[in-house]
Amino acid sequence: MSDPETDDLFRERLLREVIEEDRDRVMRAQGKQLDAIGRKYDVFRTGVPLDGFDGFKDDNIGDEG
């Protein structure tokens, strides 16, 4: 298995998909926060959701650390 995509590379790819209102959040987010925003747009570091992922039930992407 290859190394996970870095935050910078993932952010660059994610910025192509998000709506204007989320761009600032994407620019500030790191790690899990960035992954959570990506899930909202069905964009994943792995290219596909991992086994067991069932999407957001409440669209809460909070600021987990």
N, C-alpha and C positions, 0 to 999 in steps of 0.2 A: 504494500500500500504506500502511496506517495505521501509526502508531507502535506498537511492541510494548507489551504490557500491563506496567505497573510491577510491581515485586516486591510492593508492598503490596496491589495489586488481585488479583494472581495468588494471593498467600498467602491472602487472604480467601476466594477461590473454592476453593482447594485444601483449606482447613480443613474445608469441608463434606463432603469425600470421604474423608479419611484416618482410619485407626483411631486410637483413643485413644493407643496407644503411640508413634505418630509425630507427634502434635500438637506436642510440645516441640521436636522437630527442625525442623518446619515453621516454628515461631515464630522460631528462631535462624538459619535458612538464608537465604542471599541468592544472587542470580544463578544461576550454573550448578548450585549445590547444590539450590536450590529447583526448578529445572527437572528435575533428576534424580529428586527425590522425586515430582514431578508425573508423570513418565513411569511410575513404578512403579504409579501409580493410573490410568494412561491419561487424565491431565489435562494439557493443553498450553496454553501461552500463546496459541498460534494457534488453539486450538479443535480442531485435528486434528494428527496427527503429520506432520512435514514429509517430503517425498520422501526416500527412502533410509533412513528410520528403521526398524530391524528389531527394536526392543524390547531388553530386557535379556537377555543370554545367561546371565549369572551373578548377576543381581539385585544387583550391586555398584553402589551409588550414591555411594561414597566422598566425601571432602571435598575435591574439586578446587577450586582457587582461581580 
